[in-house]
Amino acid sequence: MKSIASAPAKIILFGEHFVVHGTKAILAAIDKRVTVTSTFTNDNTIKVNSQLGTLEIPISSSYEEAKSEFRPFIFLANKMINSNQNVSGLEITIDSDIPIGVGLGSSSACCIAAAASISELFKKLSSEKILNLAIEAEKTIFPDTSGADCTVCTYGGMIEYPSIEKISNTFDLNLLIANSMIPHNTKNSVEKVNKFKENDEDRFSQLCNLENRLIDEVIIAMKNNDTTTLGSKMSENQKYLEEIQVSNNTLRNMINSLNEISLGSKITGAGDGGCVIALVEDENMDKVPALLPKDKEYFSAKIDTKGVVWSTIEE
């Protein structure tokens, strides 16, 4: 039997960094996906195939013995195999069209798809249980993960965090996602924001209040299908991110260029690198190549409403 599952990438539309300090955030799943295929084998090993390489270890091995990028999959395999001692081996293959390490939730999507794929070989789980299992797996590499990314990758669409309330009245957003090609380090960015807060707690508190108010206005705009307001709020949010110093000249120049054709644009995720997002009308998409340096990658994306999907194939 073969089990196949896929899960979407994600973006943070509003609230990055501030959400760590108690504000709201809005996350969205997008139509880039990772697919995980799991099969039983007779090899007495757990084998993981991915873009990052291949790992094959004895079935009795702990996830802690694996390199960090493979740990979530070994953890999930161990958890399922330990509940069924008759299993001789397992092979897990990961195929992804989500760029890695640029703040689009590649690890979360992989954990969700793997949790759904591997568990389906053993027993049927609800989406909620798949989510909880995936968060456990992601903690093997990111111990402080909030679970927000995994949540939106599970259910799809847009969610308000931390209430996990789905924003149901969404419209057909056309998002441009542009990769700065600068590796980002989330830990360093978080430390930079913490330092800003320590140096000026009053202003940081004001920014958190402004962010909460902005997100309330964004939700109203979404319910009213008001893309103009939504775009302006993206640009307003970017000003807050600039103030807490998670931008740089490359990101700033990309955003300024895209603002020539977009309704609004901003960093998504940790900043200091990674991606920017822009709300662009269809008729302006063909103008993008002239606005970005040739070494930058970009693609258009729509909101994914499916979330995680999975099925089994009898062989």
N, C-alpha and C positions, 0 to 999 in steps of 0.2 A: 504494500500500500504506500502511496505517495501523498503527502499533504503539502498544499501550496497556500501561502498567505501573502498578502501585500498590504502596505500601509503608506500613507502619504507623508511628505515633508511638511514643514511648518514655517511660518514667519511670525514674528511679534509685530503686530500692527501698531500697538501703543503700550507704553508702560515699562519697557525694559529698564533695568537697574532700579527704578523707583519701586517696582513691585516687591523687591527684596526688603524694602523698608516700610512695607505695609500699604502701599497704594494698590489700586486695581490695575489690571492689564487686559489687553485684548489680543488673543492669539488666533491664527487662522491656519487651517490645513490647505496646502496647495497641491496642484496636480502633477507633481513629481513623486515617483513612488519607488519603494524598494520591495522586491519579491524574495521570499524565503521558501525554499523547497526542502522538505525533510523526508527521509526514507529510512526504513530499517535495513540493517546489513548483518552479515554473519562474521564480521571481522574482529569483534571484541575491542573495537575502538570507537571513539567519537571523532569524526572528521568534519572540519569546517572549511569550505571553499569560499573565498571572497576576493574582491579587488585588491585587498591588502595582503593576499597570499593564502597559503593553505596550512592548516594545522591538523595533525592527526596524533592523538594521544590515547593511551589505554583507557578502557571504559571505566576503570576504577579511579582514574585521576580526579583530583579536585580542581575546580576552576581557578584556584589561587596559583596553580602550577603553570597556567597559561599566560601568554603575553596579554597586556591589558585589553587590546582590541578584540581578543577572542573570548575574554572572560564571560561576558553576558551569555554567550551561546553554550559554553561549557556548563555554566551555572544552570541554565534552563534544561539542558540535556540531563545533567545529574539529578535535578529535582524530579523530572519525569521518570527517568530510569529507576531511581530509588523506590518509586511507587509500583514498579513492575519488574521484578527480578528476572523475568523470562526473556528480557531483551538482550540480544547478543552484541548489538552495535547500532550506531546511528550516524547518518551522513547528512550534513546541513549545508545547503548551497545558497549563497546570498548574491542576488543580482540587483544592482541599484542604479537609478539614473539621478540620484540626489548628490550634488557636489558635497564632498567631505570636508569638514572643518571650517565651514564658512557661515555657521550660525543658522542653517536651515533644518536642523533637527535630525541629521542623518542617524546618529546613534539611537535616538528615541524611536524613530521609525523602524530601524533594524530590530530593536528590542521588542516592539509591538508585533511586528510581522513574525519574528522568530517565536515569540511566546504563543501566538495563534497557530503557527505551523506545527511546532513540536508537540504542543499539548493535544492537537487534534488527532495525532497518531495514537494517543493513549485514552483520552476521554474528552467529551465535548464540554467546553467551558463558555460561560457567558462573556460578553464584552467587558463587563466590570471585573471579572476574575482574570481575564487576559491582561487588562490594564494593571491590576495589582501585581501580577506575576512579572510583567515587563518592568515596572518600577523597581522591584527587587533586583532584577537583572541589571538594570542601568546603574544601580547603586554599587555594583562591583567595580565600576570604573569612575563614577561620579557620586561619591557618598552623600553629597549635600543636595542632590537633585530634588527639586520641588515636586516633580511629577506633572508639572503643567504641560511640558512638551509631549510627554507620553499621552496625556489626556486628550489633547486636540488631535494627535495622530490616531487615537482609537476611535473617536466619535466623528471626526471630520467637521467641516463647517467652521464657524467662528465661535469662540467661547470667551466669556468674561471670567477672568481669574482674580481672586481665589474662589469665587462662589461656584465656579464650574457651570455657570448658567449659559446655555446655548443661545446665541443671538440668531433667532430663526428668520427674522425678516431681512435677510441679506439680499443684495442685488448682484447683478453680473459684473463684478469688478474686473477690470483689466489691469493687472499688475505687471510692471516691468521690474525684474530683479537683476541687478548688475553687481558682478563680483569684482571687488577692488583688486583681487589677486594678492592681497596682503594677508599673511597668516595672522590670526588674532589669538590672543591668550585671554580667555575669560577671567581667569584668576587675577591677572594683572589689572584688567579693566575694573573689576570689582574692588580691588584694593585702592585704585585711583579714586573711585567714587567715595569709598569710605573715608579716604583722606580729605576729600572736599567737604564731606559732612562734618568731620572733626574740626576742620578749620573755620567753618561757618555754619553752625547748626541752625541758626535762625533762617538763613536763606535756604538751606536745604529743606527745612520744614515747609517754607513757603512754596518751594518747587513741588514738593509732594502734594500739597493741597491743590496747586494749579493743575497737576497731572490728573488727580481724581476728578476735578471739575471738568477738565478737557475730555476725559473718557465718558463722563455722563453726557456731555454735548455730542460726542461721537455716536453714542448709542441712539440718541434721538435722531441724528442725521441719517443713520443707517435705516431706521424704521421709516423715515420719510423719503428714502431713496435720494438723498441730497448729496450727490457726489462732490459738488463744489465745496460745501462745508467740510466734508470728509477730507478732501485734499488740503484745504487750508489748515485743518487741525493736524495733519501729518507734518506740515511745515512748521507749525507752532511747536509741536513736540520735538522737532529737530533742534529748535532754539534751546530748549531745556537740556537736551543731550550735549549740545555745544557748551553750555554753561558748566556742566559737570565734567567736561574735558575728556569725553570718550570719542571725540572726532579727531580728524587730522586733515592735513591739506589735501591729500588724495581724495578722501571721502567728501570733503567740502567742495572740491572742484567738480566731482561727479554730480553731486546734488545740485549745485548751481547750474551746471550745464543742462541737466534733465529738467530743471524748473522752467526752461524755455518752452517746453512742450507739455509738461505735466500739470495736473491740478495740485500736486503736492508731492514731496519726496522726503525721505528720512533714512537714517540708519535703521537696520533691523538686527536685534541681538546685542552682543557685548560691545560692539564698536571697536575702534582702533584698528580696523581691518574688516575682513568679511564682506558682507553685502549691504547695498542700499536698495530701497524699494521706492517705486514711483507709481502714482496713479495716472495712467496714460490712456487717452481715448484712442480707439482703434485707428482712426485716420492719421494719427501722429506716430504710429509705431515705426513706419518706414523712415522717419527722420532720426531715429536713435543712433545708427552707425556713425553719422556725421558729428554727433555730440560727445561720444565717448572715445578715449584713446584706444588705439588698435590692440593694445595688450589686455584690455578688459573684456571679460566674458559677460554675456547678458542673455536673458530669455524672458519671454512673456509667460505669465502664469494666471490660472483661474483658481477660484476657491474650490477645493475638493469637498464634496458633501458626503462621500461614501464612507470615509474612515477606513478602518481595517476590514478586509474581506478575506475569507478563507474557504477552502474546499478540499475534499479528498478524492483521489483517483485509485480505484482498485486495479492492480496489475496482475 
